[in-house]
Amino acid sequence: MQIRHYVINYAHISVNISFASSRLSGACRVLWVLWVLKVLCLVLSAVHEPSVPEVTVGHGAARSRCRRSFRNVQPRLVASERKRGERKTPAGEMSGSFRDPVVLRSDDEDLVDVLEERRHGSDLGFTFRTFSPPSCPAPSVSSSDLRQSVLDSLFLRHVAKEVAVETGSPLEMVMGDARSILEEMSQNLQLGFIRLMAFTLTKVFKKLFRSIFINMDGLNTLQQAVQENPVVLMPNHRSYVDFLIISYILFAFDLPVPVIAAGIPLAGMKIVGEILRRSGAFFIRRSIGSDKLYWAVLSEYVRTIIRKEFAPFEFYVEGLRSRTLKSLTPKLGMMHMVLEPFFKGEVFDITLVPISVSYDRVLEESLLAHELLGVPKPRESTAGLLKATRILQEDFGSMFVNFGCPLSVRSLCEGRIDRCRFNLRPRHVPQQPSADVQACVSWLAHLVVRLQEEGSVIGPWSLMCCQLLQNPVHVLTGDGLDWQQLSDGTVWSRRLAVDCGARLSWSGSVSDPDVMTSAAALHRSVVQRRRGRVYLLQGEEPERRRPIGSEDGVMRTAAAVLMLASYRNQALHVFVRPAMLAAALNVTRSRRREQLLGFFCFLQDVFSHEFIFVPGRSTQDFEEACFYLKKCGAVNIDDQEVTVPDSGLEVLSFLQKLLQPFIDSYQVVFRFFCEDGPQVFSEKQLLPAVRQFATKLILSGELHTYEALSSDTQKNVLSALRRLQAVTKLRASEQNEYKVNREAVRRTADVLAGKIPPQMLQATPDARL
C-alpha cells in the first residue's frame, strides 16, 4: 500500500506539472505524459494485487457505484413497440443539465453514464483500484503459454509440412517463419498496461464526450456468460474509439478485458502500438491473399484463444470501419475461425454478444467523407495521433454502448448443420467448409449485424439529416431551409421512427426546439443557422490532398452532403424495409401483394451490399414492411392487395425520398457501363472513371444526387452486379479485372426504373438471399 500511495502521488504531481508548464508545446506535453505513464505502468506491473472477493457486476460495490452515478437521471420511458402493442407513458422527468440526453427506451433497461462518477471522483483511484474479474471455467494460461500452444499444435505442424514440401524449404525454416508471424501478430496482455490505458482514456473521454451510456442489463448477462462458455464480443465499427471503449467499460465494471483483432498498421505506431499490444490487441495483416502459412498461424491462434478461454475474444464482423456510418456486409473469414472449435466439438458452446456503439457525433466525420471522394486515408502513426490532440477541445456529444442479448451458437446452429461430418477426419487436418456450414456462418454473421442495428440508438441529428436531405442540395447551399419547417419535419419523423421500432435518444426535460437547436450547434461544422434558416456549409479539402479528376466546387459540396448522409444512414435500418415497399408501390403502380413482393425481393438483391438482410428472410422482411406501414396508417392491407389512402401519401413520399439517392446512384453506374464504360475493367480503374462521369452529370444539371460520387456506393453497385451475374470476374486476370454484360446491366436498370413490368421479373422470394 505504501508503494501504491507513493506511485499515485508521483504520477499526480508529474501530470499536473506537465500540463501546467507553459513553456512546453502541446506535442511535448503529450510526450511527457506518455513517458510518465510508461514509468508508472512499469512500477504498477510489480505491485502485488492482493486477493480479494470478486466484485459482482450488478450487485455489491460496483452496482452501488453505478447507482450513485446515475441517481439523478430518471429518463422518460417510451416503448419501442416492436414487441409491445401499446405505448408507455412518461415515467418520470430527468433532472440535471440540458446537455444530458435521455433514451426513449423499453422499461426493462437500466442505463448508466460511466463518465458521471469519473467527473466527480479520482481518476487515479479508479485506475489503481483492485481489479477482480470473474474467472472462467477453464484454467488460466499466460500469453507466452498461448503462443507456445499454437506452435506445438498438430494443425500448424501439418500445414508447415505441406508448405515445406510445396516450397522445397526445410521444415525448421518454415516453423521459424511461423514463429516470426506469431510474434508479429500476438498480444501480450498485462494488467499494468490495462491500467495505463484506463487512466489515459478516462482523461480523453471526459474531454471528448458529455456522457457514455451503457445498459446495465447487458453487462449483467455478459458477466454470467463469461463464467460459462467462450465469449465472442462483436461490436459494430464506426470510429477508432470503438477499438478502445469496450475494453474501458469492461475494466470499469470488473469484467475480463478482451483480446482484440486489429489491423497491422496500428502495430507500427511507436510506443502506442506496444501499449495496444499489451492491452490485449493482436494485429492482422490487411492483405493475406494466398499465404497458406499465415492463414494457418492466424486461424490456429484464434481457435486456441477460444478453446482455452484465454479471454473474451473481440472482433469486427464487418471487417472495416464503416465510412458511411451504416452497417457493412459481414466478412466471414474470422467468423469461420471463431466458430470452428464448436463445429469440431472442441468446445461445448460459444456465446456471441452483439454490441451496438452509437455516437451523437463521430470524431472522423470529415475524414470519412473525404475518403469516400477518393482522398487517400492517412497512415496511422504516433505523430498523426499527437497532431490530432486538438480535437480534445471539441464537443462530440454522447456515446451509447448497448450490450445485446448473448446468443448461443449451439442453439442457433441446431438443425442447420451436421457436425458429425467433422469426426470423419482428424481435427488437425484442414478441410474446406461444406455448403451448409458456409450458409450457417453467413446467416449467423448477418444475424449479428442485424441485431447490432436493432440495438443502436438514433439521435435527433440523424432525424434532422433525414429531413434536410429531402430537399435539393441547391436549396440548402443557396436560400437555405426554413428552421420551423425542419423542426416540424423532425418531430414528425420522430413519431414515425418510434412507430417503426426505433430506439431514440431525445431529451425529455427540455422542449423539442431546444433539443434540435442543441443538435444543430453540435454539428456547426456542417450546417449553420441564421435568421430562421439553415444552410449547408461547404468545407475545405484537406491540405495537399485532392480527389483525382474532379471539380473543386462539386467535391466541396459533396463532402458536406456525404457528412449529412452518413448521419442519415444511422437511422436507415429503421426505415429501409418500409421504404423498399414504398418504392415498390411507386415503381410498379401495382397493388397486388404478389407483384409487390417480387419487386421487393428484386430490390433486396440489388441492395444486398448496401443494407443488411438476413439470408432466407425476404418474405418476413416484406411482412415486416407491411406491418409498419399499416401501423402508421400509410397503407391498408388485405390478403391480396395493398392500397394507399390519401392520409398515407406523406409517409410514403418521405420513405421514397430516403431510398431515392441510392436508386439514382445505382442508375448512374448502370448508365456508365451501358454508355461510356469499358467492357473489361479493374476496380482501380472503375472508381475514378465513375466519379468523373457523375461529376459531369452534376455539372450539366442531369444529376442532383451527390451520393453517386461515393466510392463505397460504387463498390456496392459492382458487388450487386456480380451477384446478379451482370458482371463477371476474369479468373485468368492478375489485376482483378471484370467483364461487363451490358445487356444484363441494361435490363437491371430497366427493372429498377419500372420499365419492365413486375410480371417479367425472374427473381423469386428467397431465391438469392
Secondary structure, DSSP 8 states (H G I E B T S, - for coil): -HHHHHHHHHHHHHHHHHHH-SSS-HHHHHHHHHHHHHHHHHHHHHS---------TTSHHHHHHHHHHTTT---------SS-SS---------S-TT---EE--TT--EEEHHHHHHHS-HHHHHHS-------SS----HHHHHHHHHH-HHHHHHHHHHHHHHT--HHHHHHHHHHHHHHH-----HHHHHHHHHHHHHHHHHH-SEEEEEHHHHHHHHHHTTTS-EEEEE--SSTTHHHHHHHHHHHTT----EEEEEGGGGGSTTHHHHHHTTTEEEE-S--TT-HHHHHHHHHHHHHHHHHT-S-EE--TT-S--SSSS------HHHHHHHHHHHTTSSS--EEEEEEEEESS-TTHHHHHHHHTT-------HHHHHHGGGGGGS---EEEEEE---EEHHHHHTTT--GGGGGSS-TTS-----HHHHHHHHHHHHHHHHHHHHH--B-HHHHHHHHHTTS-HHHHHTT-EEHHHHHHHHHHHHHHHHHTT--EE--SSS-HHHHHHHHHHHTTTTEEEETTEEEE------TT---TT--HHHHHHHHHHHHHHHHHHHHHHHHHHHHHHHHHHHHH---BHHHHHHHHHHHHHHTTTTS---TT-HHHHHHHHHHHHHHTTS-EE-SSBEE--GGGHHHHHHHHHHHHHHHHHHHHHHHHHHHT--SEEEHHHHHHHHHHHHHHHHHHTS---GGGG-HHHHHHHHHHHHHTTSEEE-TT-SS-EEEE-HHHHHHHHHHHHT-S-GGG----TTS--
